[in-house]
Amino acid sequence: MEFIRKHKKASTVLLILLVLLLLFGLSYAKYVYNIVDSYILETKGFYFNSSVMSINGKNYNINNWDGVNSYTLMVDVNSKKNEEKYTTHDISYDITCKCPDNVRCELSKESGIIYQDKKTDSFQVTMIPNEAIPEGQEVRIEVIATSNSPYTKSLSAVYHVGVLKSNFTYSIEDSVNSKYLMLNVTNSVAYYEVEEAFLNYNVGDKVSLDDYVNLSDENKKKCFSAKVTVTLPADVLALDMTAKSYLHMTENSQVDTTLSDGYKYVKSYTFLLDATASEKILFYKNDISKDYTYPIVNNTSIINFNYSE
């Protein structure tokens, strides 16, 4: 009787799982088991959670990959249920990733620690195609984080990353407690357009990459591949003024600024992006508790874009 009394909770859980297994099958029984197991751990003051993963797995469909360049996924974990309930000790965890044969996945680290005072941690999964992925195809990436001390709990997410051959793509890498976010901009256009007539070229003519390379510097200035205008909320983000795209703007580039406490902040600016080129632009965050990752975490981007090609 003493044994039954001490293990009454576990016996009840097993009985419920057995009934669910008989009625609904293994998948649903496992789903309920994960929820019950997580609840039991929380009664012990153990919290291991994520905004992008869950105990029964989250699924994401992404369709902004060009299939040529690498694609980075930002993943976070934390040790809290809310701002008032959190684990009062460090949590160590391991990271695994499952990728198909046509891509290579690199982890920024294979294990991590959520320190008690920080309550959050993050890592990156970078997907690198072994060869160009055709438009319309997708790659399935599964990410799993498993705590190993003081208790075991697994979180996971599956990302279906589809290839959409757009001429212009962008994404934002960010995480909670990061002081800055990284904007990744890619121009997939493989030619230049004549903006000012020269030699035998008229306005609007297309210039191939091979022909463009052989032009003089003066005539190259009369061509462009993509004009990109970035607009940001200056009260939320601050542009890194050493950004290449900002320092190397052309004479005709437009810049809109605002003054605050005697300092000048950029609200928007326009720059040229070369054909088949990418640019990384850093922005400092006023509120590091925010995660502006786009897409996946947010459906809309904190930074607005306009581009012409």
C-alpha positions as CSV (number, residue, x, y, z in Angstrom):
1,M,0.0,0.0,0.0
2,E,2.9,2.4,0.8
3,F,4.4,1.7,-2.6
4,I,1.1,2.4,-4.3
5,R,0.6,5.6,-2.4
6,K,4.0,7.0,-3.2
7,H,3.7,6.1,-6.9
8,K,0.0,7.0,-7.2
9,K,0.7,10.0,-9.6
10,A,2.9,7.9,-11.9
11,S,0.4,5.0,-11.9
12,T,-2.4,7.4,-12.8
13,V,-0.4,8.8,-15.7
14,L,0.4,5.3,-17.0
15,L,-3.2,4.3,-16.8
16,I,-4.4,7.4,-18.7
17,L,-1.7,6.7,-21.3
18,L,-2.8,3.1,-21.7
19,V,-6.4,4.1,-22.2
20,L,-5.4,6.8,-24.8
21,L,-3.2,4.3,-26.6
22,L,-6.0,1.9,-26.9
23,L,-8.5,4.5,-28.0
24,F,-6.5,6.9,-30.2
25,G,-3.2,5.2,-31.0
26,L,0.5,5.8,-30.3
27,S,0.8,9.4,-31.7
28,Y,-1.9,10.9,-29.6
29,A,-0.8,9.0,-26.5
30,K,2.8,10.4,-27.0
31,Y,1.4,13.9,-27.5
32,V,-0.5,13.7,-24.1
33,Y,2.5,12.0,-22.4
34,N,4.8,14.9,-23.4
35,I,2.3,17.4,-22.0
36,V,1.9,15.5,-18.7
37,D,5.6,15.0,-18.4
38,S,6.2,18.7,-18.9
39,Y,3.6,19.5,-16.3
40,I,5.3,17.2,-13.7
41,L,8.7,18.9,-14.4
42,E,7.1,22.3,-13.9
43,T,5.8,21.3,-10.5
44,K,9.5,20.8,-9.6
45,G,10.3,24.3,-10.7
46,F,11.9,23.2,-13.9
47,Y,11.2,25.2,-17.0
48,F,12.8,24.6,-20.4
49,N,11.0,26.4,-23.2
50,S,11.5,28.2,-26.5
51,S,9.6,30.7,-28.6
52,V,10.2,28.6,-31.8
53,M,10.2,25.0,-30.5
54,S,7.9,22.9,-28.3
55,I,7.7,19.5,-26.6
56,N,5.5,18.2,-29.4
57,G,7.3,20.0,-32.2
58,K,6.4,23.1,-34.2
59,N,6.2,23.3,-38.0
60,Y,7.2,26.2,-40.2
61,N,6.8,26.8,-43.9
62,I,9.3,29.3,-45.3
63,N,9.3,30.4,-48.9
64,N,12.0,33.1,-49.2
65,W,15.1,31.1,-50.0
66,D,17.0,31.5,-53.3
67,G,18.3,27.9,-53.1
68,V,21.9,29.1,-53.8
69,N,23.1,31.0,-50.8
70,S,23.3,29.7,-47.2
71,Y,20.2,30.1,-45.0
72,T,20.4,30.7,-41.2
73,L,17.8,29.8,-38.6
74,M,17.9,31.5,-35.3
75,V,16.7,29.3,-32.3
76,D,16.2,30.4,-28.7
77,V,15.7,28.5,-25.5
78,N,14.8,29.9,-22.0
79,S,14.4,28.7,-18.4
80,K,11.1,30.5,-17.5
81,K,7.4,30.0,-17.7
82,N,6.8,33.7,-17.4
83,E,8.5,36.7,-15.8
84,E,7.6,35.5,-12.3
85,K,8.2,31.8,-12.7
86,Y,11.6,30.5,-13.7
87,T,14.2,27.9,-12.9
88,T,16.5,28.9,-10.1
89,H,19.6,27.1,-11.4
90,D,21.6,26.6,-14.6
91,I,20.3,24.3,-17.3
92,S,22.6,22.5,-19.7
93,Y,21.3,21.2,-23.0
94,D,22.4,19.4,-26.2
95,I,21.5,20.4,-29.8
96,T,21.0,18.1,-32.8
97,C,19.9,18.8,-36.3
98,K,18.6,16.5,-39.1
99,C,19.2,17.6,-42.7
100,P,18.7,15.9,-46.1
101,D,21.6,14.9,-48.3
102,N,21.4,17.9,-50.7
103,V,22.3,20.4,-48.0
104,R,24.9,20.6,-45.2
105,C,23.8,22.0,-41.8
106,E,26.2,23.7,-39.4
107,L,25.4,24.4,-35.8
108,S,26.9,27.5,-34.1
109,K,27.4,25.1,-31.1
110,E,26.4,21.6,-30.2
111,S,25.6,22.3,-26.6
112,G,24.7,25.2,-24.4
113,I,23.9,26.5,-20.9
114,I,21.0,28.6,-19.8
115,Y,22.5,30.5,-16.9
116,Q,20.3,31.2,-14.0
117,D,20.8,35.0,-14.1
118,K,20.4,35.2,-17.9
119,K,17.4,32.8,-18.3
120,T,17.9,32.7,-22.1
121,D,20.3,31.3,-24.6
122,S,20.3,30.9,-28.4
123,F,22.1,29.2,-31.3
124,Q,22.1,29.2,-35.1
125,V,21.5,26.5,-37.7
126,T,23.0,27.4,-41.0
127,M,21.8,25.5,-44.1
128,I,24.3,25.3,-47.0
129,P,23.2,23.8,-50.3
130,N,25.6,21.3,-51.8
131,E,24.4,22.5,-55.2
132,A,21.7,24.9,-56.4
133,I,18.2,23.8,-55.3
134,P,15.6,24.1,-58.1
135,E,12.7,26.5,-57.7
136,G,9.6,24.8,-56.2
137,Q,11.5,22.3,-54.1
138,E,11.9,22.5,-50.4
139,V,14.3,21.3,-47.7
140,R,13.2,19.8,-44.4
141,I,15.3,20.7,-41.4
142,E,14.5,19.3,-37.9
143,V,16.1,21.0,-34.9
144,I,16.1,19.4,-31.4
145,A,17.3,20.8,-28.1
146,T,17.4,18.4,-25.2
147,S,18.1,19.4,-21.6
148,N,20.4,17.0,-19.7
149,S,20.7,18.7,-16.3
150,P,19.0,18.6,-13.9
151,Y,16.1,17.0,-15.8
152,T,15.7,15.7,-19.3
153,K,13.2,17.4,-21.7
154,S,13.2,17.8,-25.5
155,L,12.0,20.6,-27.6
156,S,11.9,20.5,-31.4
157,A,10.8,22.3,-34.6
158,V,10.6,21.3,-38.3
159,Y,11.4,23.9,-40.9
160,H,10.2,23.4,-44.5
161,V,12.4,25.9,-46.4
162,G,11.1,26.3,-49.9
163,V,12.9,27.8,-52.9
164,L,11.3,30.8,-54.5
165,K,13.4,32.4,-57.2
166,S,12.8,36.0,-56.4
167,N,15.1,38.7,-57.7
168,F,15.3,40.2,-54.2
169,T,15.1,38.6,-50.8
170,Y,15.8,39.7,-47.3
171,S,15.7,38.3,-43.8
172,I,16.4,39.4,-40.2
173,E,18.6,37.5,-37.8
174,D,17.9,38.4,-34.1
175,S,17.3,36.9,-30.7
176,V,16.1,38.0,-27.3
177,N,18.9,39.8,-25.3
178,S,20.9,40.5,-28.5
179,K,22.1,44.1,-28.6
180,Y,21.7,44.2,-32.4
181,L,20.0,42.5,-35.3
182,M,21.5,41.6,-38.7
183,L,19.6,42.3,-41.9
184,N,20.6,40.1,-44.8
185,V,19.8,41.4,-48.3
186,T,20.3,39.4,-51.5
187,N,20.0,40.6,-55.1
188,S,19.7,37.5,-57.4
189,V,19.5,39.6,-60.6
190,A,22.3,38.4,-62.9
191,Y,22.6,41.6,-65.0
192,Y,22.8,45.4,-65.0
193,E,20.6,48.0,-66.5
194,V,21.7,51.1,-68.3
195,E,20.5,54.3,-66.5
196,E,22.5,56.8,-68.7
197,A,23.3,56.1,-72.3
198,F,26.9,55.4,-73.3
199,L,28.8,53.9,-76.2
200,N,26.3,51.6,-78.0
201,Y,24.1,51.2,-75.0
202,N,20.7,53.0,-74.6
203,V,18.8,53.7,-71.4
204,G,17.0,50.5,-70.3
205,D,19.4,48.1,-72.1
206,K,20.6,45.0,-70.1
207,V,24.3,44.5,-69.6
208,S,25.5,40.9,-68.8
209,L,27.9,40.3,-65.9
210,D,30.8,39.5,-68.4
211,D,30.2,42.7,-70.3
212,Y,29.8,44.8,-67.2
213,V,33.2,43.6,-65.8
214,N,34.9,44.9,-69.0
215,L,33.4,48.4,-68.8
216,S,35.3,51.4,-67.5
217,D,34.7,52.7,-64.0
218,E,33.0,55.7,-65.5
219,N,30.6,53.7,-67.6
220,K,29.9,51.3,-64.7
221,K,28.5,54.3,-62.8
222,K,25.9,54.7,-65.5
223,C,24.5,51.2,-64.8
224,F,22.8,49.6,-61.8
225,S,21.4,46.2,-60.9
226,A,19.2,47.0,-57.9
227,K,18.3,50.2,-56.0
228,V,17.3,49.4,-52.4
229,T,15.6,51.8,-50.0
230,V,15.6,50.8,-46.3
231,T,13.2,52.5,-44.0
232,L,13.4,51.9,-40.2
233,P,11.7,53.2,-37.0
234,A,14.5,55.4,-35.7
235,D,13.0,55.3,-32.2
236,V,13.4,51.5,-32.2
237,L,16.5,50.7,-34.2
238,A,19.7,52.6,-35.0
239,L,21.7,52.0,-38.1
240,D,25.4,51.0,-37.7
241,M,26.9,54.1,-39.4
242,T,29.9,52.0,-40.5
243,A,27.7,49.8,-42.7
244,K,29.2,49.4,-46.2
245,S,25.9,50.1,-47.8
246,Y,25.7,53.5,-46.0
247,L,29.3,54.5,-46.5
248,H,29.4,53.7,-50.2
249,M,26.2,55.4,-51.3
250,T,26.3,57.1,-54.6
251,E,26.1,60.9,-55.1
252,N,22.4,60.6,-56.0
253,S,21.5,58.5,-53.0
254,Q,18.7,59.7,-50.7
255,V,19.1,59.9,-46.9
256,D,16.3,60.8,-44.5
257,T,17.4,61.6,-40.9
258,T,15.9,62.8,-37.7
259,L,17.4,64.5,-34.7
260,S,17.0,63.2,-31.1
261,D,18.9,64.6,-28.1
262,G,21.3,66.3,-30.4
263,Y,22.2,63.1,-32.3
264,K,21.4,62.4,-36.0
265,Y,19.6,59.1,-36.7
266,V,18.9,57.6,-40.1
267,K,15.2,56.9,-40.9
268,S,15.8,55.7,-44.4
269,Y,18.4,55.6,-47.1
270,T,18.9,54.3,-50.6
271,F,21.9,52.3,-51.9
272,L,22.9,50.3,-54.9
273,L,23.4,46.5,-54.7
274,D,25.5,44.8,-57.3
275,A,24.2,41.9,-59.4
276,T,24.2,38.5,-57.7
277,A,25.4,40.1,-54.5
278,S,24.5,40.0,-50.8
279,E,24.8,42.6,-48.1
280,K,24.7,42.3,-44.3
281,I,23.6,45.4,-42.4
282,L,23.7,45.8,-38.6
283,F,21.1,47.7,-36.6
284,Y,21.3,48.4,-32.8
285,K,18.2,47.7,-30.8
286,N,16.8,50.1,-28.2
287,D,15.0,47.2,-26.5
288,I,17.1,44.0,-26.3
289,S,14.1,42.0,-24.9
290,K,12.6,42.1,-28.3
291,D,13.1,39.5,-31.0
292,Y,12.7,40.9,-34.5
293,T,13.6,37.8,-36.4
294,Y,11.9,37.7,-39.9
295,P,10.4,35.5,-41.0
296,I,9.5,32.6,-38.6
297,V,9.2,34.6,-35.4
298,N,7.4,37.6,-37.0
299,N,5.1,37.6,-40.0
300,T,6.0,41.2,-40.8
301,S,9.4,42.9,-40.9
302,I,10.4,45.7,-38.5
303,I,12.3,47.2,-41.5
304,N,10.5,48.2,-44.7
305,F,12.0,47.8,-48.2
306,N,11.5,49.2,-51.6
307,Y,13.6,48.2,-54.5
308,S,13.8,48.6,-58.2
309,E,15.8,46.7,-60.8
